[in-house]
Amino acid sequence: MWHQSILDHSLFSWLTALALFLCVVLGGKLLCRLGLRELQKLADRSDWKVHGFLLEVLRANNTLLVTVLGMLAALQVLQLSDRAEEITVDVMLILLILQSGLWAHRGIEAGLKWRFAQADDAREGASRITLGLLSFLGKLLVWVIVVLMALDNLGINITALVASLGIGGVAVALAVQNILSDLFASLSIAIDKPFVIGDFVIVDDLMGTVEHVGLKTTRLRSLHGEQIIFANNDLLQSRVRNFKRMSQRRCSFHFGVNYATTADQLEQIPATVESIIKSQPQVTFGRAHFKSFGESSLDFEVVYFVLSADYDLYMDVQHAINLLLVRRFEQDGIAFAFPTRTLHLHTA
């Protein structure tokens, strides 16, 4: 029975090849697991980032690799025909190419995450945009190369294929030029960084916080809660006001007092306003002037600077300034003006 011929090989040869294949596959998996465990211990003990990088890459080990090793071991027992051996070698090479693609895929992820892991809070949004875009482009390039190498290994003329794809790519590019313009716009956003995730921006008459920058669209979350979606190309062609990058906020306001206010009181008002503004935290006084004579008021203009881009802080400061002005004017006997009109009636 052991010498019974099956496909020009004895049953004993087939069983020996199968046993050798299983031993190599199971042994390879066991060795990979032990190796990863030891590398993990080494990475935990060492500050050298390469250990962690290698660990992430080798975790992409698939059964493809050990399958190839098992097939190679089995071929040492079986003497296959030239055609069968050629097919087996082609399959092994394709499996190795796929495994290499998995390693490269995981290596891109690990390398980019390590590269942008040290980003501080100010650069976190920009890092997320760049990380997502570079990760997509890198993985796309890797798998295009893997597919082309696999096709070439199968005997397909990839030179003609690439040439035909190039001609067809021109036609496709013309058909999807809007999509491509948005794609290149996303690349421009990632490189130039006019805004990043987390920035509060105003585009024309729309405003919101940047939530996501994709390959085609950018999404904002408005103050009212709805999501606003812009095409990347349209967004770059618009006037974008980025409030997150303000180092300070210039604030101005006006008020008027009535015409019964004396000259001495008018002269004292700028100093009173200055002392009130300087009493506020994170605020720098700019100026306060008796600006003009209004129809029913004597008008003042005040400018100050809030040393933060936080809009809520600005409103808190303005709220405190307004209340203090009302109290000081009550103490000094100064009345705020309101629209009034005097009518003179002439009788004939």
C-alpha positions as CSV (number, residue, x, y, z in Angstrom):
1,M,0.0,0.0,0.0
2,W,2.8,2.4,0.9
3,H,4.2,2.0,-2.6
4,Q,1.0,2.5,-4.4
5,S,1.5,5.1,-7.1
6,I,-0.6,8.3,-7.1
7,L,0.2,10.9,-9.8
8,D,3.6,9.2,-10.4
9,H,4.4,9.3,-6.7
10,S,4.0,6.7,-4.0
11,L,1.6,7.1,-1.2
12,F,4.5,7.2,1.3
13,S,6.0,10.1,-0.6
14,W,2.7,12.0,-0.5
15,L,2.3,11.4,3.2
16,T,5.9,12.3,3.9
17,A,5.5,15.6,2.0
18,L,2.2,16.4,3.8
19,A,3.8,15.7,7.2
20,L,6.8,17.8,6.3
21,F,4.5,20.6,5.1
22,L,2.4,20.6,8.3
23,C,5.5,20.5,10.5
24,V,7.0,23.5,8.8
25,V,3.7,25.4,8.9
26,L,3.0,24.7,12.6
27,G,6.7,25.1,13.5
28,G,6.9,28.4,11.6
29,K,3.8,29.8,13.4
30,L,5.2,28.8,16.8
31,L,8.6,30.3,16.0
32,C,6.9,33.6,14.8
33,R,4.9,33.8,18.0
34,L,7.9,33.2,20.2
35,G,10.0,35.7,18.2
36,L,7.3,38.4,18.5
37,R,7.1,37.8,22.2
38,E,10.8,38.2,22.7
39,L,10.9,41.3,20.5
40,Q,8.0,42.7,22.6
41,K,10.1,42.3,25.7
42,L,13.1,43.9,24.1
43,A,11.0,46.8,22.9
44,D,9.6,47.3,26.4
45,R,13.1,47.4,27.9
46,S,14.6,49.6,25.3
47,D,14.0,53.2,24.2
48,W,15.2,52.5,20.7
49,K,12.2,53.1,18.4
50,V,13.4,50.6,15.8
51,H,12.4,47.7,18.1
52,G,8.9,48.9,18.2
53,F,8.8,49.5,14.5
54,L,10.1,46.0,13.7
55,L,7.5,44.6,16.1
56,E,4.7,46.3,14.3
57,V,5.9,45.2,10.9
58,L,6.4,41.6,11.9
59,R,3.0,41.4,13.4
60,A,1.8,41.5,9.8
61,N,3.2,38.0,9.3
62,N,0.5,35.9,7.7
63,T,0.1,32.2,7.0
64,L,1.3,33.1,3.5
65,L,4.9,33.1,4.6
66,V,4.9,29.8,6.5
67,T,2.8,28.3,3.7
68,V,5.6,29.1,1.2
69,L,8.2,27.6,3.5
70,G,6.1,24.5,3.9
71,M,5.6,24.2,0.1
72,L,9.4,24.5,-0.4
73,A,10.0,21.7,2.2
74,A,7.4,19.5,0.5
75,L,9.0,20.0,-2.9
76,Q,12.2,18.5,-1.5
77,V,10.4,15.2,-1.1
78,L,8.3,15.2,-4.3
79,Q,9.8,15.2,-7.7
80,L,7.1,17.0,-9.7
81,S,6.9,17.4,-13.4
82,D,8.4,20.5,-14.9
83,R,4.9,22.1,-15.5
84,A,3.7,21.3,-12.0
85,E,6.9,22.5,-10.4
86,E,6.7,25.7,-12.5
87,I,3.1,26.4,-11.3
88,T,4.1,25.7,-7.7
89,V,7.0,28.1,-7.9
90,D,4.8,30.8,-9.4
91,V,2.3,30.3,-6.5
92,M,5.0,30.6,-4.0
93,L,6.4,33.8,-5.5
94,I,2.9,35.3,-5.6
95,L,2.4,34.4,-1.9
96,L,5.8,36.0,-1.1
97,I,4.8,39.1,-3.0
98,L,1.6,39.4,-1.1
99,Q,3.4,38.9,2.2
100,S,5.8,41.6,1.3
101,G,2.9,43.9,0.5
102,L,1.5,43.2,4.0
103,W,4.8,44.1,5.6
104,A,5.1,47.3,3.6
105,H,1.4,48.1,4.4
106,R,2.0,47.7,8.1
107,G,5.4,49.5,7.9
108,I,3.8,52.6,6.4
109,E,1.2,52.7,9.2
110,A,3.8,52.2,11.9
111,G,6.3,54.6,10.4
112,L,3.8,57.5,10.0
113,K,2.3,57.0,13.4
114,W,5.8,57.1,14.9
115,R,6.7,60.2,12.8
116,F,3.6,62.1,14.0
117,A,3.4,60.7,17.5
118,Q,5.3,63.7,19.0
119,A,3.0,66.4,17.7
120,D,1.9,68.8,20.3
121,D,-1.6,70.1,20.7
122,A,-1.0,73.0,18.3
123,R,0.1,70.6,15.5
124,E,-2.2,67.7,16.3
125,G,-4.9,68.7,13.7
126,A,-2.3,69.3,11.0
127,S,-0.6,65.9,11.8
128,R,-4.0,64.1,11.5
129,I,-4.6,65.6,8.1
130,T,-1.1,64.8,6.8
131,L,-1.1,61.3,8.4
132,G,-4.3,60.3,6.7
133,L,-3.3,61.6,3.3
134,L,0.2,60.1,3.3
135,S,-1.1,56.8,4.6
136,F,-3.6,56.5,1.8
137,L,-1.2,57.5,-0.9
138,G,1.6,55.2,0.5
139,K,-0.7,52.2,0.8
140,L,-2.1,52.8,-2.7
141,L,1.4,52.8,-4.2
142,V,2.4,49.7,-2.3
143,W,-0.6,47.6,-3.5
144,V,-0.3,48.9,-7.1
145,I,3.3,47.6,-7.1
146,V,2.2,44.3,-5.5
147,V,-0.5,43.8,-8.2
148,L,1.8,44.6,-11.0
149,M,4.5,42.3,-9.7
150,A,2.0,39.5,-9.3
151,L,0.7,39.9,-12.8
152,D,4.3,40.0,-14.2
153,N,5.0,36.7,-12.3
154,L,1.9,35.2,-14.0
155,G,3.4,35.9,-17.4
156,I,1.3,38.9,-18.2
157,N,3.1,41.7,-20.1
158,I,2.8,44.5,-17.7
159,T,4.6,46.9,-20.0
160,A,1.8,46.9,-22.5
161,L,-0.7,46.9,-19.5
162,V,1.0,50.0,-18.0
163,A,1.0,51.7,-21.4
164,S,-2.7,51.0,-22.0
165,L,-3.5,52.1,-18.5
166,G,-1.6,55.4,-19.2
167,I,-3.7,56.0,-22.3
168,G,-6.8,55.1,-20.5
169,G,-5.8,57.2,-17.5
170,V,-5.8,60.3,-19.7
171,A,-9.3,59.7,-20.7
172,V,-10.4,58.9,-17.1
173,A,-8.6,62.0,-15.9
174,L,-10.5,64.2,-18.3
175,A,-13.8,62.5,-17.2
176,V,-13.1,62.9,-13.4
177,Q,-11.2,66.2,-13.5
178,N,-13.4,67.7,-10.7
179,I,-12.6,64.7,-8.4
180,L,-8.9,65.0,-9.2
181,S,-8.9,68.8,-8.6
182,D,-10.4,68.1,-5.1
183,L,-7.8,65.4,-4.6
184,F,-4.9,67.7,-5.4
185,A,-6.6,70.4,-3.3
186,S,-6.6,68.0,-0.3
187,L,-2.8,67.5,-0.9
188,S,-2.4,71.3,-0.9
189,I,-4.3,71.5,2.4
190,A,-2.1,68.8,3.9
191,I,1.1,70.5,2.8
192,D,0.4,74.2,3.1
193,K,-2.0,73.8,6.2
194,P,-4.2,76.9,5.8
195,F,-6.3,75.3,8.5
196,V,-6.2,72.0,10.4
197,I,-8.7,69.9,12.3
198,G,-10.0,71.8,15.3
199,D,-9.6,75.3,13.8
200,F,-12.6,77.7,13.8
201,V,-12.9,79.2,10.3
202,I,-15.2,81.4,8.4
203,V,-15.7,80.8,4.6
204,D,-17.7,83.5,3.0
205,D,-20.8,83.8,5.2
206,L,-20.5,80.3,6.7
207,M,-18.6,79.4,9.8
208,G,-17.7,76.4,11.9
209,T,-15.0,74.2,13.4
210,V,-13.1,71.9,11.1
211,E,-14.0,68.3,11.8
212,H,-12.6,66.3,8.9
213,V,-10.4,66.9,5.9
214,G,-10.9,64.2,3.3
215,L,-9.7,63.4,-0.2
216,K,-12.6,65.2,-1.7
217,T,-14.4,67.2,0.9
218,T,-13.8,69.2,4.1
219,R,-16.5,69.2,6.8
220,L,-17.2,71.9,9.3
221,R,-19.4,71.8,12.4
222,S,-21.4,75.0,12.6
223,L,-22.3,76.9,15.8
224,H,-25.9,75.7,15.3
225,G,-24.8,72.1,15.2
226,E,-25.3,71.1,11.6
227,Q,-22.5,69.9,9.4
228,I,-21.3,72.0,6.5
229,I,-19.5,70.2,3.7
230,F,-17.2,72.0,1.2
231,A,-15.5,70.6,-1.9
232,N,-11.7,71.0,-1.3
233,N,-11.1,72.8,-4.5
234,D,-14.0,75.3,-3.9
235,L,-12.8,75.8,-0.4
236,L,-9.2,76.8,-1.4
237,Q,-10.7,79.2,-4.0
238,S,-12.7,81.0,-1.2
239,R,-11.5,83.5,1.3
240,V,-10.9,81.6,4.5
241,R,-10.6,83.4,7.8
242,N,-8.9,81.3,10.5
243,F,-9.7,82.5,14.0
244,K,-7.9,79.7,15.8
245,R,-4.5,81.3,14.9
246,M,-5.3,84.7,16.4
247,S,-2.7,85.7,18.9
248,Q,-5.0,88.4,20.2
249,R,-8.4,89.9,19.4
250,R,-8.9,93.6,18.7
251,C,-12.2,94.8,20.2
252,S,-13.9,98.1,19.8
253,F,-17.2,99.5,21.0
254,H,-19.0,102.8,21.1
255,F,-21.2,104.6,23.6
256,G,-22.8,108.0,23.9
257,V,-23.6,110.3,26.8
258,N,-26.2,113.0,26.7
259,Y,-25.6,116.7,25.9
260,A,-26.1,117.7,29.6
261,T,-22.7,116.2,30.4
262,T,-20.2,118.9,31.4
263,A,-16.8,119.4,29.8
264,D,-15.0,118.3,33.0
265,Q,-17.0,115.0,33.0
266,L,-16.3,114.5,29.3
267,E,-12.6,115.0,30.0
268,Q,-12.7,112.4,32.8
269,I,-14.5,109.7,30.8
270,P,-11.5,108.3,28.9
271,A,-9.4,107.9,32.1
272,T,-12.4,106.1,33.7
273,V,-12.7,103.8,30.8
274,E,-9.0,103.1,30.8
275,S,-9.0,102.2,34.5
276,I,-11.9,99.8,34.0
277,I,-10.3,98.0,31.0
278,K,-7.0,97.7,32.7
279,S,-8.6,96.0,35.7
280,Q,-9.7,93.1,33.5
281,P,-7.4,90.0,33.2
282,Q,-5.7,89.1,29.8
283,V,-6.6,92.6,28.4
284,T,-4.5,95.4,27.1
285,F,-5.9,98.9,26.8
286,G,-5.8,100.6,23.4
287,R,-7.4,104.0,23.4
288,A,-10.5,105.9,24.4
289,H,-11.6,109.1,22.6
290,F,-14.4,111.6,22.5
291,K,-15.1,110.9,18.9
292,S,-17.9,113.0,17.6
293,F,-21.1,115.0,18.2
294,G,-24.1,112.8,17.4
295,E,-27.7,113.8,16.7
296,S,-28.6,113.1,20.3
297,S,-25.4,112.1,22.0
298,L,-21.7,112.9,22.6
299,D,-20.1,109.8,21.1
300,F,-17.0,108.0,22.5
301,E,-15.0,105.2,20.8
302,V,-13.0,102.6,22.8
303,V,-10.4,100.1,21.6
304,Y,-8.8,97.3,23.6
305,F,-7.1,93.9,23.0
306,V,-8.0,90.6,24.5
307,L,-4.8,88.4,24.7
308,S,-6.6,85.3,23.5
309,A,-8.5,84.0,20.5
310,D,-11.3,82.6,22.8
311,Y,-14.6,84.3,21.9
312,D,-16.2,83.4,25.2
313,L,-13.4,85.2,27.0
314,Y,-13.9,88.3,24.9
315,M,-17.7,88.3,25.7
316,D,-17.0,87.8,29.4
317,V,-14.6,90.8,29.3
318,Q,-17.0,93.0,27.4
319,H,-19.8,92.0,29.8
320,A,-17.7,93.1,32.8
321,I,-16.6,96.3,31.2
322,N,-20.2,97.3,30.4
323,L,-21.4,96.6,33.9
324,L,-18.5,98.6,35.4
325,L,-19.2,101.5,33.1
326,V,-22.8,101.7,34.1
327,R,-21.9,101.7,37.8
328,R,-19.2,104.3,37.5
329,F,-21.4,106.6,35.4
330,E,-24.1,106.3,38.0
331,Q,-21.6,107.4,40.7
332,D,-20.3,110.3,38.6
333,G,-23.7,111.5,37.6
334,I,-23.2,110.8,33.9
335,A,-26.2,109.7,31.9
336,F,-26.0,107.5,28.8
337,A,-27.7,109.0,25.8
338,F,-30.7,107.6,23.9
339,P,-32.3,108.9,20.7
340,T,-34.3,112.0,21.5
341,R,-35.8,114.8,19.3
342,T,-37.0,118.2,20.3
343,L,-39.9,119.8,18.3
344,H,-40.3,123.5,18.2
345,L,-43.8,124.6,17.3
346,H,-44.2,128.0,15.7
347,T,-47.6,129.6,15.7
348,A,-48.4,132.2,13.2
